[in-house]
């Protein structure tokens, strides 16, 4: 009612015609801000619209904000179907932008979360013969402001020594070497300012002050310029890689309860705003509805490679039994074609 009064609207919401109420809700979505002045994320705006819809249903309003075409404008200003919503990034584009490794492996948001990251939050650990780094801090979930809603699971990024440009452990060690030694303390900021003056021999590439939050927000824009990606083809934002992460894991049939552990969301329902049905999934659903027999199950390439690695580690007698159970070499060669 306070907002309606600021709009010089004296009627109760249940008495306002849909065309007028749609205008009021649209103005509210465009103007509402957090206490610090920051904009709400699309998911939060969607929750506000849902709350208004529930209230109107209790008052027997008769028109649904979530479904009726009369409130199409309000919905378009809400969640991920905003006109300026982030576009998902392709695997090919991501190959050129692997500086986003913190977002891909740990589900971090570029901005405040990366700006507040400290050196002690990323630990390097030896796990028998394989190294990995882990996002060590207990952070809040994406949804809600309750401080008790923390994400307890710690995501790991394992070393890929055969592919140096994608190796998170190798990049971590290189970054550590390029930083001033006195800035590797537990409470030192993880992202430091860049030494723009050509470093002299033995001089570090980074300086003591932390990198500004505006520079962190501009990382994707700078990488698009450096890699030749056109900003007119897609709207790539800090949320783009988060969308790719969730969509990629969903396409690989990773259970939703595991995806939320990586992405930092509290609810599995929150993932619906960041993933869509893949063409293969849509085709399978269509075949089921049309009562067409299911096609032979095709293993994902990543899973086939993992099986192949297990096969190579076995002794000769066990390898023979394993081949009889599943012809790994044929699967890999078939998938590579």
C-alpha positions as CSV (number, residue, x, y, z in Angstrom):
1,X,0.0,0.0,0.0
2,X,2.9,2.4,0.7
3,X,4.1,2.1,-2.9
4,X,0.6,2.5,-4.3
5,X,0.2,5.7,-2.2
6,X,3.5,7.0,-3.7
7,X,1.8,6.3,-7.1
8,X,-1.2,8.4,-6.0
9,X,-3.3,5.2,-6.1
10,X,-6.0,5.2,-3.3
11,X,-7.7,1.9,-4.2
12,X,-6.9,-1.4,-2.6
13,X,-5.1,-3.8,-4.9
14,X,-8.1,-6.1,-5.2
15,X,-10.2,-3.2,-6.6
16,X,-7.6,-2.1,-9.2
17,X,-8.4,-3.2,-12.8
18,X,-5.7,-5.4,-14.4
19,X,-4.5,-2.8,-16.9
20,X,-3.8,-0.3,-14.1
21,X,-2.4,-2.9,-11.7
22,X,0.0,-4.1,-14.4
23,X,1.4,-0.5,-14.7
24,X,1.8,-0.2,-10.9
25,X,3.6,-3.6,-10.6
26,X,5.9,-2.7,-13.6
27,X,6.8,0.6,-12.0
28,X,7.5,-1.2,-8.7
29,X,9.8,-3.8,-10.3
30,X,11.8,-1.1,-12.1
31,X,12.2,1.0,-9.0
32,X,12.7,-1.4,-6.1
33,X,16.2,-1.6,-4.7
34,X,18.0,-3.2,-1.8
35,X,18.9,-1.1,1.3
36,X,22.4,-0.5,-0.2
37,X,21.0,0.7,-3.5
38,X,21.8,-2.4,-5.4
39,X,19.3,-4.0,-7.8
40,X,17.6,-7.3,-6.9
41,X,18.5,-10.4,-8.9
42,X,15.9,-11.7,-11.3
43,X,15.0,-14.6,-9.0
44,X,14.2,-12.2,-6.2
45,X,12.0,-10.1,-8.4
46,X,10.2,-13.2,-9.6
47,X,9.6,-14.1,-5.9
48,X,8.0,-10.6,-5.3
49,X,5.7,-11.1,-8.3
50,X,4.7,-14.5,-6.9
51,X,4.0,-13.0,-3.5
52,X,1.7,-10.4,-5.0
53,X,-0.1,-13.1,-7.0
54,X,-0.7,-15.2,-3.9
55,X,-2.1,-12.2,-2.0
56,X,-4.5,-11.3,-4.9
57,X,-5.7,-15.0,-5.0
58,X,-6.6,-14.8,-1.3
59,X,-8.7,-11.8,-2.2
60,X,-10.4,-13.6,-5.1
61,X,-9.0,-11.1,-7.6
62,X,-9.9,-13.4,-10.6
63,X,-6.8,-12.7,-12.8
64,X,-3.5,-14.4,-12.3
65,X,-0.4,-12.2,-12.5
66,X,1.8,-15.2,-13.3
67,X,-0.3,-16.5,-16.2
68,X,-2.7,-13.9,-17.7
69,X,-1.6,-12.0,-20.8
70,X,-2.8,-8.7,-19.2
71,X,0.3,-8.9,-16.9
72,X,2.8,-9.8,-19.6
73,X,4.7,-6.5,-19.1
74,X,5.1,-7.1,-15.3
75,X,6.4,-10.6,-16.0
76,X,8.8,-9.4,-18.7
77,X,10.5,-7.2,-16.1
78,X,10.7,-10.0,-13.6
79,X,12.9,-13.1,-13.9
80,X,15.1,-14.6,-16.5
81,X,12.8,-13.8,-19.4
82,X,13.8,-10.1,-19.1
83,X,14.5,-8.4,-22.5
84,X,18.1,-7.9,-21.4
85,X,18.6,-11.3,-19.7
86,X,22.0,-12.9,-20.0
87,X,22.6,-15.2,-22.9
88,X,24.2,-18.6,-22.2
89,X,27.8,-19.1,-23.4
90,X,28.8,-21.9,-25.7
91,X,31.6,-24.4,-25.1
92,X,33.5,-22.8,-28.0
93,X,33.3,-19.3,-26.5
94,X,34.2,-20.6,-23.1
95,X,37.4,-22.2,-24.5
96,X,38.6,-18.6,-25.1
97,X,37.6,-17.3,-21.6
98,X,39.0,-19.8,-19.1
99,X,39.9,-17.0,-16.7
100,X,36.4,-17.6,-15.4
101,X,37.7,-20.7,-13.7
102,X,36.4,-19.6,-10.2
103,X,32.9,-19.4,-11.6
104,X,33.0,-22.7,-13.5
105,X,34.4,-24.8,-10.7
106,X,33.0,-23.1,-7.6
107,X,29.9,-21.5,-8.9
108,X,31.0,-18.1,-7.7
109,X,29.4,-14.9,-8.8
110,X,31.7,-12.3,-10.4
111,X,31.3,-9.2,-8.3
112,X,30.9,-8.9,-4.5
113,X,31.7,-12.6,-3.8
114,X,34.9,-12.6,-5.8
115,X,35.8,-9.1,-4.4
116,X,35.6,-10.3,-0.8
117,X,37.5,-13.5,-1.5
118,X,40.6,-14.0,0.6
119,X,43.8,-15.9,0.0
120,X,43.0,-18.5,2.7
121,X,39.6,-19.2,1.0
122,X,41.4,-21.2,-1.7
123,X,43.4,-24.1,-0.4
124,X,45.8,-26.3,-2.4
125,X,45.8,-29.9,-1.2
126,X,47.6,-33.1,-2.2
127,X,45.1,-35.9,-2.5
128,X,47.4,-39.0,-2.7
129,X,48.7,-38.5,-6.3
130,X,46.3,-35.9,-7.6
131,X,46.2,-32.2,-6.6
132,X,43.2,-30.0,-6.3
133,X,42.1,-26.7,-5.0
134,X,39.0,-26.1,-2.9
135,X,36.8,-23.1,-2.2
136,X,37.2,-23.2,1.6
137,X,34.8,-20.6,2.9
138,X,31.3,-21.2,4.2
139,X,29.2,-18.8,2.1
140,X,25.5,-17.9,2.1
141,X,23.2,-19.6,-0.4
142,X,21.9,-17.5,-3.3
143,X,18.4,-17.3,-2.0
144,X,17.3,-15.6,1.1
145,X,19.1,-13.3,3.6
146,X,19.0,-15.7,6.5
147,X,22.6,-16.0,7.7
148,X,22.0,-19.6,8.7
149,X,21.4,-20.5,5.1
150,X,25.0,-21.4,4.3
151,X,26.5,-23.7,1.8
152,X,28.5,-26.4,3.7
153,X,29.7,-28.4,0.7
154,X,33.2,-27.4,-0.6
155,X,33.6,-27.8,-4.3
156,X,37.0,-29.1,-5.6
157,X,38.8,-28.3,-8.9
158,X,41.3,-31.0,-9.8
159,X,44.5,-30.6,-11.6
160,X,44.6,-31.2,-15.4
161,X,48.4,-31.2,-16.0
162,X,48.0,-32.4,-19.6
163,X,46.0,-29.2,-20.5
164,X,48.0,-26.3,-18.8
165,X,45.6,-23.6,-20.1
166,X,42.7,-25.3,-18.2
167,X,44.6,-26.6,-15.2
168,X,43.2,-24.8,-12.1
169,X,46.0,-26.0,-9.8
170,X,48.7,-24.9,-12.3
171,X,47.1,-21.5,-12.7
172,X,46.8,-21.2,-8.9
173,X,50.5,-21.9,-8.5
174,X,51.4,-19.4,-11.3
175,X,49.3,-16.7,-9.8
176,X,50.9,-17.3,-6.4
177,X,54.3,-16.9,-8.0
178,X,53.3,-13.6,-9.6
179,X,51.9,-12.1,-6.4
180,X,54.0,-10.3,-3.8
181,X,55.1,-12.8,-1.2
182,X,53.8,-10.6,1.7
183,X,50.3,-10.7,0.1
184,X,49.9,-14.5,0.5
185,X,48.7,-14.2,4.1
186,X,45.4,-15.8,5.2
187,X,43.5,-12.5,5.2
188,X,45.1,-11.0,2.0
189,X,42.6,-10.3,-0.8
190,X,42.7,-13.0,-3.5
191,X,42.3,-10.6,-6.5
192,X,45.0,-7.9,-6.5
193,X,45.4,-4.8,-8.6
194,X,47.5,-5.3,-11.7
195,X,50.9,-3.6,-12.0
196,X,50.2,-1.6,-15.2
197,X,53.8,-0.4,-15.4
198,X,56.0,-2.9,-17.2
199,X,57.5,-5.0,-14.3
200,X,61.2,-5.0,-14.0
201,X,63.1,-8.4,-13.7
202,X,62.1,-9.9,-10.4
203,X,59.3,-7.4,-9.9
204,X,55.7,-8.8,-9.2
205,X,52.9,-8.4,-11.8
206,X,50.4,-7.5,-9.1
207,X,50.3,-4.8,-6.4
208,X,49.1,-4.7,-2.8
209,X,45.7,-3.0,-3.2
210,X,42.7,-5.4,-4.0
211,X,41.2,-5.2,-7.4
212,X,38.2,-2.9,-7.6
213,X,34.7,-4.4,-7.8
214,X,34.0,-2.5,-11.0
215,X,37.0,-4.1,-12.7
216,X,35.8,-7.5,-11.6
217,X,32.4,-6.8,-13.2
218,X,34.2,-5.8,-16.4
219,X,36.2,-9.1,-16.7
220,X,33.8,-10.6,-19.2
221,X,33.6,-7.5,-21.3
222,X,37.4,-7.3,-21.5
223,X,37.8,-11.0,-22.4
224,X,35.3,-10.6,-25.2
225,X,37.4,-7.8,-26.6
226,X,40.6,-9.7,-26.3
227,X,39.2,-12.9,-27.8
228,X,37.4,-11.3,-30.7
229,X,33.9,-12.2,-29.5
230,X,31.2,-9.8,-30.8
231,X,29.2,-8.1,-28.1
232,X,26.3,-7.7,-30.5
233,X,25.8,-11.5,-31.0
234,X,25.1,-12.3,-27.4
235,X,24.7,-10.4,-24.2
236,X,27.3,-12.0,-21.9
237,X,27.3,-10.8,-18.3
238,X,28.7,-12.2,-15.0
239,X,25.6,-14.5,-14.9
240,X,26.4,-16.0,-18.2
241,X,28.9,-18.5,-16.9
242,X,26.6,-19.4,-14.0
243,X,24.0,-20.3,-16.6
244,X,26.5,-22.4,-18.5
245,X,27.6,-24.2,-15.4
246,X,24.1,-25.2,-14.4
247,X,23.0,-26.1,-18.0
248,X,26.2,-28.2,-18.6
249,X,25.8,-30.2,-15.4
250,X,22.1,-30.7,-16.1
251,X,22.8,-31.9,-19.7
252,X,25.3,-34.4,-18.3
253,X,22.5,-35.7,-16.0
254,X,24.2,-34.6,-12.8
255,X,21.5,-34.9,-10.0
256,X,19.9,-31.6,-9.1
257,X,20.8,-32.0,-5.4
258,X,24.5,-32.1,-6.4
259,X,24.2,-29.1,-8.7
260,X,22.9,-26.9,-5.9
261,X,25.9,-27.8,-3.8
262,X,28.2,-26.4,-6.5
263,X,26.1,-23.4,-7.6
264,X,25.3,-22.2,-4.1
265,X,21.5,-22.2,-4.3
266,X,19.4,-23.3,-1.4
267,X,16.5,-24.8,-3.3
268,X,16.5,-27.1,-6.3
269,X,13.6,-25.1,-7.7
270,X,16.0,-22.1,-8.1
271,X,17.8,-24.0,-10.8
272,X,14.8,-23.8,-13.2
273,X,15.7,-20.1,-13.9
274,X,19.1,-21.0,-15.2
275,X,18.7,-24.2,-17.3
276,X,16.5,-25.3,-20.2
277,X,15.8,-28.6,-21.9
278,X,18.6,-29.5,-24.3
279,X,17.6,-30.6,-27.9
280,X,18.4,-34.2,-27.0
281,X,16.1,-34.1,-23.9
282,X,13.3,-32.4,-25.9
283,X,13.7,-35.1,-28.6
284,X,13.5,-37.9,-26.0
285,X,10.3,-36.3,-24.4
286,X,8.8,-36.0,-27.9
287,X,9.5,-39.7,-28.6
288,X,8.0,-40.8,-25.3
289,X,4.8,-38.8,-26.0
290,X,4.6,-40.2,-29.5
291,X,5.1,-43.7,-28.1
292,X,8.3,-44.2,-30.2
293,X,10.7,-46.8,-28.8
294,X,13.6,-45.3,-26.9
295,X,16.8,-45.0,-28.8
296,X,19.9,-46.9,-27.6
297,X,21.4,-45.2,-24.5
298,X,24.4,-43.1,-25.4
299,X,27.0,-42.5,-22.7
300,X,28.4,-39.0,-22.4
301,X,31.9,-38.4,-23.7
302,X,33.2,-37.4,-20.2
303,X,31.8,-40.6,-18.7
304,X,33.3,-42.8,-21.5
305,X,36.7,-41.2,-21.0
306,X,36.5,-41.9,-17.2
307,X,35.7,-45.6,-17.9
308,X,38.6,-45.7,-20.3
309,X,41.0,-44.3,-17.6
310,X,39.7,-46.9,-15.1
311,X,40.4,-49.6,-17.7
312,X,44.0,-48.5,-18.3
313,X,44.8,-48.7,-14.5
314,X,43.7,-52.3,-14.2
315,X,46.1,-55.3,-14.4
316,X,46.1,-57.4,-17.6
317,X,43.7,-60.2,-16.3
318,X,41.3,-57.6,-14.9
319,X,41.4,-55.6,-18.2
320,X,40.3,-58.7,-20.1
321,X,37.3,-59.2,-17.8
322,X,36.5,-55.6,-18.0
323,X,36.6,-55.6,-21.8
324,X,34.2,-58.6,-21.8
325,X,31.8,-56.6,-19.7
326,X,32.1,-53.4,-21.7
327,X,34.2,-52.7,-24.8
328,X,35.7,-49.4,-23.7
329,X,38.0,-48.9,-26.7
330,X,35.0,-49.3,-29.1
331,X,33.0,-46.8,-27.1
332,X,35.7,-44.2,-27.1
333,X,36.5,-44.6,-30.8
334,X,32.7,-44.5,-31.7
335,X,32.2,-41.3,-29.6
336,X,35.2,-39.6,-31.1
337,X,34.0,-39.9,-34.6
